Amino acid sequence: STVTSLAWSPDGKRVGAGTYGALSWYSPDGGQPLKRFDWKGSILTLTVAPNGKWVASGNQDNSVHVWRLWTAEELEMTGYAAKVQHLAWDPTSRWLCVGDLGEITCWDFSGRGPLGSRPRSLTGHTRRITGLAFSGAVLASASADGTVRLWRSLSAKPEAIIDLNAGADPDISTEIVAMAWHPDGDRLAVGLADDAIAFAEAVQE
């Protein structure tokens, strides 16, 4: 079926392809799948932990599915309010953050992992999450409400809020649809629904 998402293993030796019904791993040299993780559902996005131990998928059925590489041990987080399209691992691979309708849930993969535990919750956005990305210890979350929030060390209170609605032209939509950190980690590029890109300084100490 249609390939909906791709993700490289950290060593660059395999690439995972998310489709309806499976996550399949291939060699960059081509050929048949080297490994296949069957799953009854439609995968929308994939992300591999920086340490190479886990791969997570956000799915059409409002769930997150996680496999341990390469044993295929599985975990699943269900009950999200909408289809899951935004995931982010922190650089240490301890936290997996999931964007939902205004809320971010962060699952702790240290020790025995998240099985049987409750996630950390970051709230404050008033519309759906449209982007999640770490730069060091800082998680940036973008939302269709026109704001970006910066969470240091996943503290319950954001370190900063960048509000694109403040002083904005009322004829221009400030709905955020995409976001990316500058490689230096001190600026954010934010894509808006009305054919515009905004740039925000986010200098870290």
TIVOGU-529912 format. One line per 10 residues: number of its first residue (from 1); for each residue x, y, z of N, C-alpha, C. Coordinates in nm, 4 decimals, m for minus. Atoms other than C-alpha are relative to their C-alpha. Layout:
<recs>
NUM = X,Y,Z,X,Y,Z,X,Y,Z  ...
</recs>
This chain:
<recs>
1 = 0.0848,m0.1190,0.0000,0.0000,0.0000,0.0000,0.0884,0.1240,0.0000  m0.0729,m0.1263,0.0073,0.0984,0.3674,m0.0078,0.0963,0.0170,0.1164  m0.0976,m0.0319,m0.1044,0.4141,0.4601,0.1834,m0.0361,0.1364,0.0579  0.0439,m0.1236,m0.0643,0.3058,0.7248,0.4344,0.1088,0.0667,0.0822  m0.1052,m0.0585,m0.0806,0.6264,0.7759,0.6328,0.1265,m0.0827,m0.0136  m0.1299,0.0657,0.0078,0.9980,0.6941,0.6251,0.0854,0.0417,0.1191  m0.0919,m0.0331,m0.1083,1.2618,0.6785,0.8982,0.1244,m0.0866,m0.0104  m0.1267,0.0732,0.0012,1.6302,0.5804,0.8976,0.0323,m0.0518,0.1395  m0.0604,0.0426,m0.1250,1.7879,0.3703,1.1686,0.1202,0.0919,0.0265  m0.1090,m0.0933,m0.0290,2.0547,0.5788,1.3497,0.1325,m0.0339,m0.0676
11 = m0.1259,0.0374,0.0658,2.3381,0.3790,1.1902,m0.0074,0.0113,m0.1521  0.0142,m0.0193,0.1434,2.1995,0.4449,0.8421,m0.0020,m0.1273,m0.0820  m0.0052,0.1262,0.0731,2.1943,0.0759,0.7525,m0.1376,m0.0499,m0.0437  0.1353,0.0419,0.0364,1.8167,0.0389,0.7309,m0.0910,0.1217,m0.0068  0.1024,m0.1037,0.0068,1.5214,0.2547,0.6343,m0.1355,m0.0667,0.0190  0.1313,0.0543,m0.0285,1.1740,0.1920,0.7708,m0.1066,0.0706,m0.0814  0.1102,m0.0546,0.0792,0.8638,0.2412,0.5573,m0.1319,m0.0334,0.0681  0.1304,0.0195,m0.0613,0.5265,0.2918,0.7231,m0.1079,m0.0032,m0.1061  0.1103,0.0157,0.0945,0.2190,0.1757,0.5306,m0.1237,m0.0429,0.0779  0.1141,0.0630,m0.0646,m0.1239,0.0381,0.6003,0.0356,m0.1462,0.0250
21 = m0.0182,0.1410,m0.0333,m0.0723,m0.2903,0.7850,0.1389,m0.0417,0.0421  m0.1337,0.0453,m0.0370,0.3011,m0.2882,0.8535,0.1005,0.1145,0.0017  m0.1222,m0.0781,0.0082,0.6311,m0.1184,0.9217,0.1065,m0.0947,m0.0538  m0.0964,0.0882,0.0656,0.8863,m0.2718,0.6836,0.1362,0.0675,m0.0050  m0.1368,m0.0523,m0.0012,1.2652,m0.2310,0.7051,0.0780,m0.0524,m0.1202  m0.0737,0.0326,0.1225,1.4841,m0.2241,0.3959,0.1463,0.0416,0.0114  m0.1367,m0.0458,0.0211,1.8488,m0.2018,0.3067,m0.0026,0.1104,m0.1047  m0.0063,m0.1028,0.1044,1.9372,0.1151,0.1101,0.0392,m0.0564,m0.1367  m0.0382,0.0636,0.1271,2.0692,m0.1257,m0.1552,m0.1194,m0.0599,m0.0723  0.1200,0.0509,0.0648,1.7119,m0.2364,m0.2262,m0.0277,m0.1449,0.0335
31 = 0.0380,0.1388,m0.0244,1.5528,m0.5796,m0.2419,m0.1212,m0.0115,0.0889  0.1149,0.0274,m0.0844,1.2895,m0.7393,m0.0248,0.0229,0.0512,0.1420  m0.0171,m0.0466,m0.1380,1.2216,m0.6226,0.3326,0.0897,m0.0924,0.0816  m0.0853,0.0776,m0.0892,1.4841,m0.7331,0.5833,m0.0779,m0.0442,0.1246  0.0819,0.0297,m0.1168,1.2280,m0.7250,0.8635,m0.1325,0.0716,m0.0162  0.1337,m0.0571,0.0122,0.8563,m0.6554,0.8891,m0.0700,m0.0080,0.1343  0.0800,m0.0038,m0.1211,0.6538,m0.5457,1.1909,m0.1452,0.0161,m0.0423  0.1414,m0.0056,0.0392,0.2905,m0.6301,1.1178,m0.0800,0.0772,0.1033  0.0882,m0.0760,m0.0882,0.0274,m0.4007,1.2584,m0.1259,0.0346,m0.0776  0.1264,m0.0218,0.0700,m0.3415,m0.3722,1.1707,m0.0442,0.1449,0.0165
41 = 0.0355,m0.1405,m0.0054,m0.3783,m0.0029,1.1023,0.0804,0.0786,m0.1013  m0.0668,m0.0879,0.0950,m0.2581,0.2941,0.8994,0.1001,0.0889,0.0736  m0.1064,m0.0788,m0.0616,0.0759,0.4478,0.9999,0.0087,0.1354,m0.0706  m0.0084,m0.1349,0.0563,0.0980,0.8266,0.9528,0.1386,0.0611,0.0137  m0.1325,m0.0578,m0.0212,0.4401,0.9127,1.0956,0.0863,m0.0978,0.0780  m0.0967,0.0875,m0.0661,0.7542,0.7348,1.2194,0.1116,0.0834,0.0604  m0.1200,m0.0609,m0.0561,1.0380,0.8337,1.4488,0.0776,m0.1051,0.0768  m0.0882,0.0958,m0.0653,1.3352,0.6312,1.5712,0.0747,0.0705,0.1132  m0.0741,m0.0576,m0.1114,1.4923,0.6941,1.9123,0.1464,0.0180,m0.0383  m0.1404,m0.0224,0.0353,1.8431,0.8432,1.8827,0.0936,m0.1138,0.0393
51 = m0.0858,0.1119,m0.0401,1.9881,0.5430,2.0692,m0.0273,m0.1272,m0.0790  0.0276,0.1140,0.0859,1.8364,0.3066,1.8138,m0.0744,m0.1140,0.0658  0.0682,0.1098,m0.0696,1.6404,0.1026,2.0689,m0.1477,m0.0119,m0.0345  0.1440,0.0003,0.0197,1.2855,0.2019,1.9756,m0.0373,0.0720,m0.1285  0.0617,m0.0765,0.1087,1.0750,0.3105,1.6792,m0.1467,0.0170,0.0354  0.1385,m0.0300,m0.0344,0.7389,0.4792,1.7297,m0.0748,0.0458,m0.1235  0.0850,m0.0450,0.1097,0.4532,0.5338,1.4889,m0.1221,0.0722,0.0561  0.1275,m0.0650,m0.0265,0.1654,0.7797,1.5050,m0.0995,m0.0489,m0.1034  0.0901,0.0770,0.0854,m0.1473,0.6284,1.3579,m0.1371,0.0656,m0.0227  0.1309,m0.0509,0.0401,m0.4788,0.6976,1.1888,m0.1069,m0.0269,0.1056
61 = 0.1038,0.0381,m0.0968,m0.6725,0.5257,1.4691,0.0202,0.0638,0.1373  m0.0194,m0.0762,m0.1237,m0.5661,0.7812,1.7356,0.0874,m0.0739,0.1011  m0.0880,0.0744,m0.0890,m0.2896,0.5632,1.8762,0.1468,0.0236,m0.0351  m0.1448,0.0044,0.0221,0.0878,0.5432,1.9134,0.0440,m0.1437,0.0216  m0.0506,0.1365,m0.0118,0.2566,0.2085,1.8525,0.1523,0.0066,0.0056  m0.1451,m0.0029,m0.0188,0.6142,0.1405,1.9669,0.0539,m0.1423,m0.0074  m0.0694,0.1281,0.0096,0.8446,m0.1477,1.8711,0.1428,0.0167,0.0501  m0.1411,0.0014,m0.0360,1.1797,m0.2360,2.0247,0.0788,m0.0579,m0.1181  m0.0849,0.0493,0.1088,1.4483,m0.2739,1.7588,0.1098,m0.0867,0.0599  0.0707,0.0612,0.1120,1.5090,m0.5402,1.6515,m0.0785,m0.1225,0.0435
71 = 0.0708,0.1162,m0.0531,1.3142,m0.7798,1.8707,m0.1484,0.0032,m0.0334  0.1425,m0.0214,0.0308,0.9719,m0.6375,1.7702,m0.0885,m0.0096,0.1240  0.0819,m0.0159,m0.1200,0.8611,m0.6249,2.1350,m0.0860,0.1254,m0.0162  0.0933,m0.1075,0.0334,0.5539,m0.3987,2.1259,m0.0623,0.0657,0.1223  0.0787,m0.0770,m0.0947,0.3828,m0.1268,2.3275,m0.1006,0.0820,m0.0801  0.0960,m0.0846,0.0683,0.0737,0.0739,2.2406,m0.0634,0.0971,0.0979  0.0668,m0.1032,m0.0772,m0.0683,0.4006,2.3729,m0.1245,0.0407,m0.0790  0.1256,m0.0265,0.0695,m0.4347,0.4542,2.2835,m0.0778,0.1111,0.0702  0.0894,m0.0945,m0.0645,m0.7152,0.6967,2.3584,0.0257,0.1452,m0.0334  m0.0204,m0.1390,0.0394,m0.5844,1.0093,2.1868,m0.1259,0.0536,m0.0674
81 = 0.1239,m0.0611,0.0492,m0.8502,1.2558,2.0731,m0.0050,0.0098,m0.1517  m0.0052,m0.0133,0.1462,m0.7363,1.2661,1.7092,0.1128,m0.0879,m0.0524  m0.1089,0.0769,0.0596,m0.5092,1.0860,1.4658,0.1328,0.0635,0.0373  m0.1287,m0.0468,m0.0517,m0.1474,1.1127,1.5776,0.0962,0.0236,m0.1158  m0.0863,m0.0364,0.1119,0.0754,1.2989,1.3324,0.1329,0.0612,0.0428  m0.1220,m0.0672,m0.0442,0.3479,1.4533,1.5512,0.0583,m0.0711,0.1223  m0.0745,0.0694,m0.1047,0.6041,1.2648,1.7608,0.1404,0.0584,0.0067  m0.1391,m0.0454,m0.0121,0.9459,1.3617,1.8978,0.0673,m0.0707,0.1165  m0.0854,0.0543,m0.1066,1.2173,1.1803,2.0960,0.0930,0.1099,0.0491  m0.1016,m0.0929,m0.0482,1.4376,1.3865,2.3234,0.1380,m0.0574,m0.0326
91 = m0.1312,0.0480,0.0433,1.8143,1.3615,2.2494,0.0553,m0.1167,0.0807  m0.0491,0.1100,m0.0826,1.8706,1.1163,2.5374,m0.0757,m0.1299,m0.0242  0.0882,0.1151,0.0275,1.5995,0.8765,2.4084,m0.0826,m0.0409,0.1207  0.0812,0.0340,m0.1171,1.4349,0.8843,2.7503,m0.1478,0.0310,m0.0234  0.1376,m0.0461,0.0112,1.1200,1.0752,2.6499,m0.0490,m0.0057,m0.1442  0.0715,m0.0056,0.1267,0.8792,1.0213,2.3619,m0.1195,0.0914,0.0193  0.1080,m0.0975,m0.0141,0.6483,1.3210,2.3194,m0.0981,m0.0135,m0.1163  0.1088,0.0232,0.0955,0.3148,1.2949,2.1402,m0.0909,0.1224,m0.0023  0.0888,m0.1141,0.0134,0.1096,1.5864,2.0040,m0.1432,m0.0431,m0.0251  0.1429,0.0321,0.0139,m0.2697,1.5740,2.0358,m0.0765,0.1310,m0.0183
101 = 0.0813,m0.1201,0.0148,m0.5518,1.8286,2.0386,0.0273,0.0963,0.1155  m0.0343,m0.0984,m0.1019,m0.3820,2.0987,2.2459,0.0850,m0.0524,0.1133  m0.0776,0.0590,m0.1091,m0.2035,1.8565,2.4805,0.1190,m0.0781,m0.0557  m0.1173,0.0805,0.0328,0.1421,1.6987,2.4678,0.0180,m0.1014,0.1119  m0.0281,0.1030,m0.0995,0.1962,1.3674,2.6455,0.1400,m0.0526,m0.0223  m0.1408,0.0402,0.0078,0.5520,1.2585,2.7240,0.0191,m0.1286,0.0795  m0.0139,0.1332,m0.0593,0.6241,0.8918,2.7929,0.1457,m0.0263,0.0354  m0.1346,0.0234,m0.0529,0.9251,0.7878,3.0017,0.0470,m0.1412,m0.0372  m0.0535,0.1285,0.0435,1.1301,0.5095,2.8383,0.1257,m0.0399,0.0769  m0.1144,0.0406,m0.0812,1.3987,0.4937,3.1073,m0.0371,m0.1218,0.0836
111 = 0.0259,0.1149,m0.0867,1.4341,0.1904,3.3326,m0.0789,m0.1084,m0.0700  0.0842,0.1058,0.0547,1.1567,m0.0588,3.2626,m0.0924,0.0502,m0.1104  0.0828,m0.0537,0.1066,0.9899,0.1736,3.0141,m0.1355,0.0459,0.0503  0.1256,m0.0632,m0.0389,0.6426,0.3260,3.0120,m0.1148,m0.0950,0.0330  0.1089,0.0942,m0.0206,0.4378,0.0071,3.0492,m0.0583,0.0149,0.1408  0.0676,m0.0116,m0.1284,0.1822,0.0590,3.3257,0.0143,0.1359,0.0664  m0.0202,m0.1324,m0.0597,0.2844,0.4209,3.3867,m0.0903,0.1036,m0.0670  0.0744,m0.1105,0.0581,0.1155,0.7543,3.3203,0.0986,0.0999,m0.0585  m0.0936,m0.0942,0.0608,0.2740,1.0108,3.0890,m0.0014,0.1353,0.0699  m0.0035,m0.1396,m0.0412,0.3822,1.3607,3.1784,m0.0838,0.0797,m0.1001
121 = 0.0897,m0.0757,0.0864,0.1307,1.6111,3.0393,0.0406,0.1467,m0.0036  m0.0294,m0.1416,0.0193,0.2111,1.9550,2.8954,m0.1212,0.0625,m0.0674  0.1239,m0.0596,0.0508,m0.0946,2.1751,2.8420,0.0141,0.1508,m0.0168  0.0003,m0.1443,0.0194,m0.1722,2.5282,2.7304,m0.0425,0.0412,m0.1395  0.0482,m0.0284,0.1343,m0.2282,2.5173,2.3547,m0.1520,m0.0183,m0.0038  0.1461,0.0058,0.0061,m0.5920,2.5748,2.2629,m0.0523,m0.0697,m0.1252  0.0395,0.0740,0.1196,m0.5946,2.3978,1.9247,0.1012,m0.1114,m0.0236  m0.0804,0.1190,0.0236,m0.4298,2.0923,1.7690,0.1496,0.0334,m0.0106  m0.1449,m0.0126,0.0133,m0.0519,2.0441,1.7860,0.0373,m0.0243,m0.1465  m0.0394,0.0122,0.1405,0.1066,2.0965,1.4432,0.1502,m0.0183,m0.0172
131 = m0.1440,0.0239,0.0111,0.4749,2.0456,1.5240,0.0612,m0.0237,0.1363  m0.0775,0.0277,m0.1208,0.7082,1.9002,1.7883,0.1450,m0.0207,m0.0407  m0.1415,0.0179,0.0332,1.0878,1.9251,1.7853,0.0863,0.0390,0.1186  m0.0956,m0.0289,m0.1066,1.3696,1.9100,2.0393,0.1221,0.0700,m0.0557  m0.1337,m0.0542,0.0196,1.6793,2.1255,2.0447,0.0676,m0.0069,0.1360  m0.0547,0.0235,m0.1323,1.8883,1.9964,2.3320,m0.1102,m0.0366,0.0969  0.0997,0.0295,m0.1027,1.6763,1.9986,2.6466,m0.1304,0.0742,m0.0212  0.1193,m0.0824,0.0233,1.4169,2.2327,2.4953,m0.0886,m0.0630,m0.1066  0.1001,0.0461,0.0950,1.1023,2.1004,2.3302,m0.0798,0.1200,m0.0493  0.0868,m0.1009,0.0595,0.9275,2.3382,2.0902,m0.1265,m0.0684,m0.0484
141 = 0.1283,0.0516,0.0473,0.5582,2.2759,2.0311,m0.0719,0.1122,m0.0740  0.0756,m0.0967,0.0794,0.3666,2.4556,1.7566,m0.1449,m0.0447,m0.0055  0.1426,0.0320,m0.0008,m0.0103,2.4779,1.7361,m0.0735,0.0833,m0.1032  0.0873,m0.0749,0.0890,m0.2865,2.5851,1.5019,m0.0571,0.1243,0.0672  0.0449,m0.1215,m0.0688,m0.3663,2.8460,1.7697,0.0925,0.1184,m0.0232  m0.0908,m0.1089,0.0325,m0.0757,3.0533,1.6354,0.1101,0.0244,0.1002  m0.1057,m0.0171,m0.0995,0.1632,2.9996,1.9252,0.1011,m0.1143,m0.0076  m0.1047,0.0994,m0.0230,0.4908,2.8182,1.9830,0.0371,0.0094,0.1477  m0.0394,0.0045,m0.1409,0.5724,2.7105,2.3378,0.1313,m0.0762,0.0127  m0.1301,0.0615,m0.0242,0.9211,2.6236,2.4604,0.0010,m0.0581,0.1404
151 = 0.0029,0.0725,m0.1273,0.9441,2.3633,2.7354,0.1402,m0.0487,0.0319  m0.1338,0.0445,m0.0380,1.2811,2.3232,2.9076,m0.0100,m0.1180,0.0962  m0.0010,0.1217,m0.0821,1.3402,1.9746,3.0503,m0.1413,m0.0496,0.0295  0.1401,0.0430,m0.0098,0.9668,1.9101,2.9972,m0.0655,0.0480,0.1280  0.0645,m0.0610,m0.1154,0.8748,2.1393,3.2855,m0.1465,0.0248,m0.0315  0.1436,m0.0166,0.0206,0.4988,2.1752,3.3357,m0.0357,0.1408,m0.0473  0.0237,m0.1376,0.0429,0.5265,2.5499,3.2700,0.0979,0.0350,m0.1113  m0.0921,m0.0326,0.1082,0.6691,2.6711,2.9370,0.0979,0.1098,0.0394  m0.1013,m0.1023,m0.0251,0.9905,2.8704,2.9504,m0.0319,0.1286,m0.0754  0.0361,m0.1159,0.0815,0.8603,3.0994,2.6763,m0.1168,m0.0364,m0.0891
161 = 0.1109,0.0156,0.0938,0.5548,3.1496,2.4570,0.0184,0.1035,m0.1106  m0.0100,m0.0877,0.1163,0.5897,3.2942,2.1071,m0.1381,0.0064,m0.0624  0.1380,m0.0170,0.0464,0.2512,3.4347,2.0044,m0.0001,0.0784,m0.1307  0.0026,m0.0666,0.1297,0.2212,3.5125,1.6343,m0.1270,0.0810,m0.0226  0.1222,m0.0791,0.0105,m0.1242,3.6596,1.6929,0.0216,0.1438,0.0469  m0.0233,m0.1323,m0.0565,0.0224,3.9561,1.8806,0.0443,0.0984,m0.1088  m0.0331,m0.1011,0.0987,0.0198,4.2559,1.6496,m0.0089,m0.0466,m0.1435  0.0059,0.0552,0.1356,m0.0569,4.0398,1.3473,m0.1045,0.0718,m0.0844  0.0970,m0.0529,0.0952,m0.2366,4.1644,1.0376,m0.1252,m0.0875,0.0075  0.1209,0.0824,m0.0146,m0.5993,4.0511,1.0877,m0.0406,m0.0719,m0.1280
171 = 0.0330,0.0656,0.1268,m0.6191,3.9568,0.7187,0.0924,m0.1168,m0.0309  m0.0949,0.1080,0.0216,m0.3333,3.7079,0.7516,m0.0209,m0.1063,0.1074  0.0185,0.1092,m0.0951,m0.3875,3.3693,0.9120,0.1300,m0.0289,0.0730  m0.1175,0.0366,m0.0776,m0.1475,3.2924,1.1944,m0.0033,m0.1475,0.0406  0.0043,0.1434,m0.0282,m0.2390,2.9237,1.1975,0.1331,m0.0632,m0.0411  m0.1300,0.0629,0.0267,0.0906,2.7346,1.2240,m0.0224,m0.1405,m0.0538  0.0150,0.1320,0.0611,0.1208,2.4306,0.9998,0.1311,m0.0779,m0.0037  m0.1294,0.0683,0.0027,0.4945,2.3500,1.0215,0.1000,0.0796,0.0821  m0.1002,m0.0652,m0.0838,0.8006,2.4257,1.2340,0.1311,m0.0768,m0.0101  m0.1307,0.0662,0.0020,1.1749,2.3544,1.2285,0.1018,0.0859,0.0731
181 = m0.1103,m0.0685,m0.0666,1.4742,2.4431,1.4462,0.1111,0.0302,m0.0998  m0.1262,m0.0265,0.0685,1.7787,2.6131,1.2986,0.1035,m0.0977,0.0547  m0.1007,0.0945,m0.0494,2.0811,2.3771,1.3214,0.0746,0.0482,0.1247  m0.0674,m0.0523,m0.1186,2.2362,2.6095,1.5823,m0.0882,m0.0064,0.1240  0.0898,0.0123,m0.1138,1.9295,2.5642,1.8026,m0.0416,0.1301,0.0635  0.0348,m0.1276,m0.0600,1.8729,2.9354,1.8571,m0.1137,0.0716,m0.0720  0.1084,m0.0624,0.0747,1.5998,3.0116,1.6017,m0.0961,m0.1065,m0.0503  0.1027,0.0881,0.0534,1.2777,2.8617,1.4754,m0.0571,0.0599,m0.1285  0.0757,m0.0385,0.1189,1.1258,2.8750,1.1288,m0.1399,m0.0573,0.0164  0.1379,0.0400,m0.0213,0.7478,2.8622,1.1439,m0.0788,0.0244,m0.1281
191 = 0.0811,m0.0125,0.1200,0.5257,2.7936,0.8423,m0.1448,0.0273,0.0349  0.1379,m0.0403,m0.0268,0.1842,2.9601,0.8355,m0.0932,m0.0446,m0.1117  0.0990,0.0486,0.0959,m0.1362,2.8618,0.6598,m0.0138,0.0929,m0.1206  0.0176,m0.0978,0.1080,m0.1352,3.1808,0.4493,0.1304,0.0301,m0.0732  m0.1159,m0.0163,0.0884,0.1800,3.1251,0.2403,0.1088,0.0889,0.0592  m0.1026,m0.0833,m0.0627,0.4188,3.2830,0.4885,0.0862,m0.0851,0.0930  m0.0907,0.0626,m0.0965,0.7188,3.1824,0.6990,0.0420,0.1073,0.0987  m0.0442,m0.0916,m0.1046,0.7941,3.3514,1.0297,0.1248,m0.0572,0.0666  m0.1217,0.0415,m0.0674,1.1243,3.3413,1.2163,m0.0023,0.0541,0.1425  0.0051,m0.0383,m0.1397,1.1493,3.3479,1.5936,0.1329,m0.0306,0.0667
201 = m0.1206,0.0233,m0.0773,1.4542,3.3907,1.8146,m0.0362,m0.0803,0.1243  0.0232,0.0836,m0.1176,1.4740,3.1261,2.0837,0.1335,m0.0337,0.0628  m0.1358,0.0179,m0.0505,1.8190,3.1769,2.2330,m0.0041,m0.0800,0.1290  m0.0053,0.0857,m0.1169,1.9040,2.9091,2.4862,0.1240,0.0319,0.0822  m0.1141,m0.0216,m0.0891,2.1264,2.9512,2.7900,0.0915,m0.1201,0.0015
</recs>
